């Protein structure tokens, strides 16, 4: 049987790394992009189609799944993998970000966050211990510690208090995860660095997380409105504050050029709703930059979405047909656009892995930006 969790780095090029996470449900090639399966589905895609794009792992959402259909129900039905027909690794977030961003009525305390469901108004309490329990019931392979995502624009004092609370919650998450011995023997636990845009606060957060000890480390509190330049400023130092021998996961990012810039700075894992959400809304990512297929200029365009893309959508369907589907609000339009976008992201990750292994990442990044940001 494969290891519970291991991470090996096969090659580096500058700060960029390529390697492999080994888990019992399969290997995860890094740098890795995780499509977001919020409610036990990557919207508009079948699991087998997601896998066919090259995805090794997907993300599930603790907040949404605890509310519907319920973690206990998923466990009763055999766990999230069986429930959604995805037998490869699943990372679940802790629910903390969604609790604080989606609920109008929240009450935060040292114990956790009390909130009202956005579905029916019912009240719930999410604590580090309950988050670990939910992720255990779901059968998550990579479990995220419960944290408070520091709001964009927080003062330094607010950022310090928020980070310190997250570190206390990280220790409680560690203890709660370890208490579920059977699950802990199969799964991994990642801690989440916080600290807003402040180098010293993030250093203190990293130190606290390392003292607790985690299988991997996420960089949280970015992609919350600060802009790419500010995010890259943080990524110039934040990955280096985390253990080099552990995977580094940048949460909630991002656009293709965000991914290239973050890999350039030493990040190994990513997730974002952008490729699927954009696809449903008619935006396609291409080697020459994003396009809006709804635009009238595509109504009679018989070219593929992206002439450089080898995905089944680009090999089969024209821009004109996709324009028609999206403008007609046909379900197939969302399915095909999403499939292309997820395939584009996976192709981008594969290209970065190959370039790092060949010692040619700088040239890859330069060529990518030259076409994508033209």
N, C-alpha and C positions, 0 to 999 in steps of 0.2 A: 504493500500500500504506500502511496505517495506520502511525503512529509505533511504534517499539519500545515506548516507554512515555512517557506524559505525563499530568500531573495538572493540572486546572484547577478553580478554585473559582468557582462561579456566583453564590453568595450566602452571606452570613453573617448570623447573628442572635445577638448576644452572642458567645459562644465557639463556638456550633454552626455548622457549615459544611455546605453541599451543593455537590457538584461532580461531576466525571467523570474516571475514569482511562481513557485510551485506549490500547489494545494491539492487536496484529495480529489477535487472535482475537475482538475485540469490545470494546465499552465496558462499564465497570463504574460504575454510578451510586452515588454516595456521599451519605450514609452507606450502607454495604453490609453485609449479613449473608451470610456464606459457609456454606452447609450443609456438614457434615463428611462426606466420602466416604472414610473410613478405608482400606478395602481395595478401592479402585477402585469403590466403590458407596456412595451414600447409603442406608443400610440401609432395606429395605422400600419403596424407591421406584425407578421407572424414571427414567433421565436426562431423558427428555422431559417427565416429570411434574414433576421438579424445576425444569426451565426454565419450565414453565407456571405455576408459583407466583410467578414474577418474579425468580428467582435469576439473577444475571449471572455468577457465579463460584462454584466449589466448592473445597473443600480436600482434598488427598490427603495420605496419611501416609507419610513416608519410611521410618520404622522398620518398619511392617507390610508395606509393599510390597517392601522389600529382602529380607525374610524369606520372603514368599510373595506373588506367584509368583516374585519376584526381579527386580531392576531390569534386568538384562541380558536376561532373557526378555521383559519388557515392551517394551524397545527393539527386540528382534528382531521383535516382533509389530506394530511400527509406532508405538510410543509410547503413553502413557497415554490421550490423547484418543481415539485410534482404538480402543484396547483396550476402553474403557468406553463408547464412543459419546457422548462429550461434547466438542463442538467449540468451546466457549467457553473463556475463561481458567480455568486451574487454578493455585492456590497450593499449594505443598507445604511442609510444615514440615520442619525440619532433622533430626528424629529424636532430638534430644538429650533432650527432655522424656520421651519414651517409654522411651528406654534407661534413664534413671535412675528412672523410676516403675514400670515393668513388670517389670524384671529383678531377681531376688533377688541375683544374683551379678554385681556390676560392679566394675571396677577402673579408677579415673580417674587419669590422668596428664596431664602437659602436652601429650602427643601427642594424646590423645583418650580415648575410653572403650571398654574391653574389656568385653564382656558375654556372657551366656549367653542364647540364644533361649528365650522363654517357650513356644515351640511344641515344640521337640525337644531342647533343651539344647545345641545346637551353639554353638560360640564364635565371636564376631565382634568386629571392631575398627571403631569408627566414629570418624573424625577429621574435622576441617573439610574436608579435601581429598576424602575419600571421600563425605561428605555432598553436596558440590557435584557430584561425579561421578554419584551416584545420582540426584539431582534433574535433572541433565542427561540421563541415560539415560531417565528418565521423560518428559522433554520439558516440564517445568514452565514455566509462564509467569511466575510470581512465585516466586522462590527465596528461602528463608529462611536467613540465616547460622546456622552451628552455634554453639550457646551452651550454657551451664550454667544451668539454671533454679534460682536460689537458693531453698533450702528455706524454708518458712514457719517463723518462730521462730528464724532464724539470728542469731547475735550480730553486732554491728557488724563485728568483725574478720572473721568468716566471710563476711559480705556483701561486704566490700571485696575479699577474696581471690577470691571467686567472680566478682564483677563484672570484676575485672582479667583473670582468665583468659578470661572471655567476650570481652573486648575484644581480647585477643591472638588468640583463635580467630576473631573477626570479621575481623581483618586477613588471616588465612590463608584465610578463606572468600572474601573479596574477591579475593585473588590466584588462588585456585582457580577461582572463577567466571570471571574474566577470561581464564584460560588456555584455557577452552573457547570459543574465539572465535566459532564458528558459532552456538552456543547463546546466547552473551552478546549477539549482535547481534539476537536476537529476544526475549530474556527480560529480566526485571528482578530486582534483588537488594535485599532489605530487611535492614537491621541490626536488632538487638534490644537495647533498653535494659534493663539489669538494675540492681539496687540495693536490693532488698527494699522496706522502707517508709521508707527514709532519703532525704531530699531531696538532701543533699549528694552522696551516693554516686551517685544517679541523675543528678545534674548532671554529675558526672565521666564517667559512662558516656555520656551524650549528647554531651559534648564529644569524647570519643574516637571515637565513631561518625561524627560530623560531619567530623572530620579525615580519616577513611578515605573517606567519601563513599558514600552509598547512594541508591537510587531512592525508597525509602520507609523508614519507621522504625516498628518495633513496640515496644509497651510490654509487656515480659515480666515474669514473676515475680509476677503477681497472679492472683486466682481460684485460689489454692492453699491456701485455708483461713483467710484473714485476715478474712473477713467484709466485707459491703458498705460499712459505714462507713469501715473502714480503707482499702479500695480507693478509695473516693471521695476520701478525704483525699489519697491519692497522686495521683489524677487531677486534683485541684485545681491541681497544679503540673507534673506530668510531661509532659503534652502541650505545655505552653508551653516546655519545655526543648528541644523538637525543632523542626526547621525548619518554619515556617508554610506554606511553599510545597510541602511534601511530604506525602503521605498518612500518617496515623497509625493504626496498627493495634493494637487491644487484644486480645491473644491469649487464647483460651479463655473468652470472656465472651459471653453469660451469660443470666440471666433477663431477661424483657422490661423490668422496671424498672431492671435494670443497664444495659441498652442506652440507655434514655432518659437516665439520669443521666450516662452516659459521653459521649453525643453532646452533651449540655448543656455538657460540659467540653472539647469540641474533638476528639473521636475520630471517625475516618472509617470504620473497618473492624472487623469482628468475625467470630469463628467460635465455635461451641460445639456439642457433641453433644447438648445438653439437649433441643431440640425433637424430635429423632428418638428418642433414648433414652427420653424421657418418654412419647412416643406409643406406643412398643412396650409400655410398662409400664402404659398405661391413663390417663395424665395428659394432659389437653387444656388448652391455653392459650386463654383467652377474654378479651374486653374487660373482663369483670367479675372476672377473676382465674382462676387454674388450678382445674380440677375433676378429680376422680378418677372416671372413668366406671365403675369397678368397683363403686362404692357402690350398695347396694340401692335407693336412692331413684330411680335412673335406670332401673330395670327396665321401667317402663311409661310412661316420659317420651317423648312423641312430638315434642318440640321438637328443633331442631337443636343441635349442640354450642354454637354461638354465634350468636345471632339477628342480630348485626351483621356476621357474616362472609359474604363472597360466594364463598368457595371451593366447588368442586364437591361436597365432602363435606357441607358444611353445607346446600347446596342440594338434596341428594338423600337423605341418610340421617338417621335419628332417633337420639337419645341411647339409646333403648331397644334399637335394633338394634346399635349400637356396644357397648353394655353386654353384650349377648348374645355378640357376637363375641369381645370381650376375655375375658369370663369362660369362654368355651368354648375359649380359646387358638387361635382360628382365625387363620390367616395374614392373611386379609383385614382383620381388626381392626387389626393392626399397620400394615398398608399405609394404611388410611384415617385412622387417628389420626395417623400420621406426616405424611401429606399435609396434613392440616388444620394441624398445628403449624407446618410449614415455611411454609405459605401465610400463617398468622397472623404469623409473624416478618417475612416479606417485605412484608405489608401494613403492619405497624408501621414498617418502614424507609421505605416509600413515603410514609406519612403524615408522618413526620419530614422527609423531603426537601421535600415540598410546604409544610409549615408553615414551614420555614426560608426557603424561597424567597418566601413571602408575608409574612415578618417577623412571624410569629405563633407562634414556637416555644414561648415561655413559656406561652401559653394552651394550646397542644397538650399540653405536659408536665403542666400543672396538671389539665387535663381527664382525661388518661390516668390519672394517679395517683389522681384522685378516684374513678374507677370500678374500676381494677385493684387498688388497695390498700385498698379499703373494708373 
